[in-house]
Amino acid sequence: MEGADTSGFRVERIDLAGGRSALRFVGELRFRECFDAWGRVRELLAPAPPRLELDVSGLEGMDGGATALLLELRSEAAAAGSDAAIVGAAGRVQSMLELYGGHPRRPSLLAPPATIGILEQIGQETRSLLNESNALDFVGDTLLAGAQAARRPGRVNWRAVPRLMERAGADGIPIVLMINFLVGLVTGFQAALQLEQFGANIFVADLVGLSVTRELAPLMTAIIIAGRSGAAFSAEIGTMRVSEEIDALRTLGLDPFHFLVFPRVLALTLVAPLLTILADVIGILGGLLVAMFSLDLTFHAYLAETEKALDLFDVFSGILKSAVFGLNVALIACQRGLATRGGAEGVGRATTSAVVTSLFAIVVVDAIFTVIFHAFGR
Amino acid sequence: MIEVERLTIGYGERVVLERLDFTIARGQVFAILGGSGCGKSTLLRHLIGLEAPMGGAIRIAGAPPVQEAGPPAYGVLFQSGALFGSMTLAENVALPLRTWTTLDPQAVDTIVRAKLRLVGLEGFENHLPAEISGGMKKRAGIARALALDPPLLFLDEPSAGLDPVSSVELDQLLLTLNRSLGMTTVIVTHELQSIFAVADACIMLDRGARGIIARGHPAELRDHSGDARVRAFFNRLPSAT
């Protein structure tokens, strides 16, 4: 006779004649108490007898978790070659066994996922990512919807545009001003450190003016737009998607591209250049502050030098770029939003993907513009 | 009104239901029944044109379900109501009227108020969906689905999540619309009380069979079906789902 004790229950193995053995359970079987001792209970199964009875007649009760452990113990004994059965159940113990053991197994209608190698897994993930995002479909649908909208402009939800411009533009002014002011300030400081060594203080104005208008202001503004409005658009459309609002739009005969995508694309394409103009001004002011307090340049001298260094192309190239950045961010955000699948987690994934892809696209577009401008000698 | 012939539907390469054949007569209240996960809502999405079938055909008044933007041929109530969160209830209901009619704003307003009154939401015109309960959202969704007085109405689990009184009121509303306007109504549900209250005919889908396992009047199926799965469903026996 062997046994395992815990505070709540006791189990002992009794080896009987004719190859029969019994595990006799006594007390209250509660899974929290018996879980730690269960390893020792399983050890009692060895050596596997030809016939094993799990005798629960001495049990006063057991909870759901303990019932599951007991049923599993019977399966383990059967797998080890014993003809195992639970005997002596009555009352509450019998009810629990019927509740947990009475359900017939229902095979899944879905085929179990096949085991695949790591390379195949990477390939499948990549393919499903590409399929999920449906980027080419989106471009095609956008162009098609654009052609339809050109024929019937009344189909587009123009009424949403001012509200979206306010949200993406006016509401974003403080953060755009703050970031670009600091960027101008930092650029001014970095330039001052170098130029001061050569007595070329005044050229801080040239460096700040050119870098802010041509690169930094459009880029920083686009990054802020991607983080604020891109994420917001993607999350908003994604939530509409998972809560069946996009389906509802379609059943009302409204095209999501006309109703949701175009107003957002238009709003961001218009707002990005406007914010960039403000960013240009505040960035140059940041540089001015450094020049005045760190390099002893005067307000007028700095602005005169800035005016001399910049021509209209510098400012307009930045504004043009920012419009394309805005267009990109809006298209990517809407596409990711419309491709959202699978509840709250899906919305989170779509939003992350929208921001990351937007940032990537901004840098790529910026590089393309730089190459093009360079090719034209600018 | 609706003819479904040898319809096979699914997602991707996975077949959910296959070779479905049924007809829904004009003016009928038709229920699509079945346990959870049997494909009821998937079938509904195909009937309303949100998904394209893998095989077979659906014809609504002789034509395939509309998949392009245009004046809607039917109203749809989604499970959650699917109201547009940024719009008030009145704006939600007014949207199809503003888009697809040339009514002046005053007439639109009159119709919107009437539709909201019809579903018991008078006085809630200026509330946002986030400010009302789930049952109210569902009723507002019905008001929006009825905005253009469609001849055909699809409802996905209309009674789910409603309290018993609201559920009975909704059944009464559907019956009144059906009897007074002859509106054909297709309901996806597993609420037995609603089925017996409103449905003229039904089909029952089964997950394992991937198809229709019974069709007819609900009471007839409950009392005379020879299929154990159907009897279990109608008599609320545990093996139904």
Interface residues (C-beta under 8 A of the other chain):
Chain A: L109 L110 Q148 R155 T239 M240 S243 E244 E245 D247 A248 L249 R250 T251 L252 G253 L254 D255 H258
Chain B: R14 R45 I48 G49 L50 V66 A69 G70 P71 P72 Y74 G75 V76 F78 Q79 S80 A82 L83 F84 G85 L95 P96 T99 W100 G141 R144 R207 G208
